[in-house]
Structure formats: structure tokens, C-alpha cells
Amino acid sequence: MNVIGLSGSLRAGSHNAKLLRAAGDLLPPEADLTLYEGLKSIPPFDEDDEHTRPESVQALFDAIAQADAVLLATPEYNHSIPGQLKNALDWLSRPLAESPLRNKPAAVVGTSTGLFGAVWAQAEARKVLSAIGARVIDRELPIGLADDAFHEHGGLADEDQALALAGILAELAGDVASRDVRPVRAAA
């Protein structure tokens, strides 16, 4: 199983990219996480360009289409998701019938340096993913005080938060596995 991780933060020392890497260590053994690093190159969404996608947008489409599931980690900017992440989701929604997010299992987590751990941004991101047609797990993982939330080796410092993240990942993997079950045909 291949899970693609999208961080809503573009900066090099992103706490949310760190959270995605911590998630990669907690995935079930049959799963791998690929951190998508190309959001910064996605141009502003323009309906005039939606049928001739720019190369960077097509790369994101292809990466999402090839993944079995999506894990999004977002900070909170002005009580919502960062503009570049919303922009990427807008590109992924057009045209809606062709969106690689349709029926794709997805989960949203987040961390921020404030006390609330991007809880509003997570709700907004789940709303947008649902509108696009993703199968979004209805759980959140708000990790506040991000500067102190991780061990120096990268994992989550709080064991309860690590267990909650592992639970979300197990649910995500379970959703993928349940969709991979093929009906058995009865012998004629």
C-alpha cells in the first residue's frame, strides 16, 4: 500500500512534514509513505488552464492517482488551511469527474506552534476533501506546541498522540484493504 503525504506547510523545517515522516514510521509494515514535495511549484488555479494542466499540476495528479491513500498534514493559517494547499486541492478537483481524489481514502492531521494544533484547519481540509469526493476518515489529531511535540529523532514525543496517529493510519489502511476485496464468483 502506498500512502502519499501532503504537507500544507512549504517551509524547509515544517512541523507538518515532520508529522508526516513520523506517520511513515507508524504505518503498518505493508504500507509506505511518500512525502510529496512539489506543492510549492503549483501555480494559482486558473479555470482557463484546467484542461491543459501545467506540468507541476499533472505531476501532482499522477502522484495522487498512483497512491492508494492520501494523508494530509496541515498547519493553521488565519483559522483555515494554507492558501497553497487549498490551491492544490482546487486543481485536484477539476474536472470533478476526473479527480484522482474521488473515492480515494484520505485522512487529515495537523500540528501548529499554538495550543490548538490546527484543529480548525483540519476540519476545513476534511470538508474540502469530502467535497471533492475523497473517502475522508472522520478523525482529527491536533498537535499543539509543535516546537516541543517531536523527539530529536523525529517521532512524536507524546505516546498518546503517537497511538492516536497510529490508530488513524490503521483506519486508513483498513479502508484501503476493504476496497481491495474482490467478490468471489460462485462455481457454475
N, C-alpha and C positions, 0 to 999 in steps of 0.2 A: 504494500500500500504506500502510495506517495502522497504526502501532505505538503501543500505549498503554503509557506508562511509569508504574509504581507504585513510589514510594519508601517503604521501610519506616520512614523517619525523618520525623517530623512537624514538626520544628523549622524555623524560617524559614531558617536558614543551613545546612541539611542538606547534608552532603558527598554523600549518595546522590542527592539531587535534582540536585546539580551534575554527578554522574556521568551521570545520565540526560540532562541537557542536552548534555553532551559527546558522548553516544551519538547524540543527534539530529543533531549536526553531522557524524557519521561514517556515517550511513545512506546507502545507495545513493540516487541522485538521484530515483528513482521512489517513494521512501518518505518519510513524515513521522512524527515522533514527537509525540504529545500527552501531556503530563505531567498525570496525574490528580491533582487537588489536594483531593479530598474525603474522604480516609480518616479524617481527624480527626472527622468528623461521623457516622461509622458507630457505631451503638450496640452494646453487647455482644450476641453471638449468643444468641438465645433460641428454642428449638425451637417454643415456642408461637406465635411470630411469623413462622415461615418461610413460611407460605402467604399472609400479608398483610404483605409486606415493607415496612419503613419507607421513606419517600421517598428518604433518602440511600442506602440499600442498593439500591433499584431503579435509582437513577442509576448506581451502580457496575455493576450487572448490564448495563444498557443500554450503557454505555461499553465494557465488555469484549465484549459481543455484537457491537457495530458495528466493533470493531477486527479487523484481520487477524492480529495477533500481539501478544504481551504481553512486555514487558521489565521485569523486577522488579529493583530495586536495594535491597539491604538492609544495614543495619549489623548488628552482632552484639551482642545483649543477653544476658548470662549464658550464653554459648555456644550461643545459639539465635536465632531470629527475634524481632523485637519483637512484643509482645502485640497491638497494634492491627493489624499486618499479618496475623498469624495469625487474628485475629478476622474480618478482611475475607475471607480465604480460606475460613474456615469458612462465612460467609454465602454465598459464591460456590459452595460445594459442595452447597447444599441447595435443592431436592431434586437429587440427583446426576444424574438423567436430564435435568434442565433446565439444568445448569450451563453458563454461557457459556464456561467454560474447557475443556470436553470437546472434544478434537481440535483445540484452538487451539495453534498454535506458540507456545512460550514459551522464554525464556532468563532466567538469573539471574546477576547480577553484584553486586559489593558493595565497599564501602570502609569503613574504620574508622580511628580515630586510633592504634590499636595496630599492632604489626608484622605481624599475620597477615591483615589485610584481610577480616575477616568470612568466612573460609573455612568455618567450621562452620555459620554461618547460611545460607550459600549452599547447602550440602548439605541442610540441613533444608528450605529453601524448595523446592528441586528435588524432594525427597521428597514434600512436601505437594502441590505442583502435579501430580506424577505420580499420586498417589492420587486426585486429583480427575478425572484423565483428560486433562490437557494433554499435548501432544507436546513434551516438555522437551528442549532441547539439553543434552547431557551434557558441558558445559564450564563452567569457572568462571573468574572474573577477580578474584582477591583483590588489592585495592589497599590496602596498609598506609600508615601515616603520612599520613593524608588531609589534614592541615593543610598539607602541602607537596606534595601529589600533583597539584595543578592550577596552570596558568598563571593569571595575574591576569585574563585574558580568558575563562577557564573551561575550556579544553581540558586534557587530561592532559599533564603535564609530561614524563613518561617516554614516549619514542617507542615502545618495545617494548610498553608497556601500551596505548597508542593503537592500535597494529597488532593486538594481541590483541583489543581491543574491536571494531575494525572487522571482524575475522575472525568473531567471534561474531555480529555484526549481518548479515554476508553470509550466514552459515549460516542465520540466522533468516529472512532474505529469500528464500533458496533454498528453504527448507521451504514458505513461503507460495506461491512460484511453482510448485513441484512439485505442489501441491494444486489449483492453478488450471488445470492442463492438462486439457482435456476430450477424451475419446476421439473420434476421427474415425470417422464411420459410413461404411461401405463403400457404394458406389452399388449399388442393387438391379438 
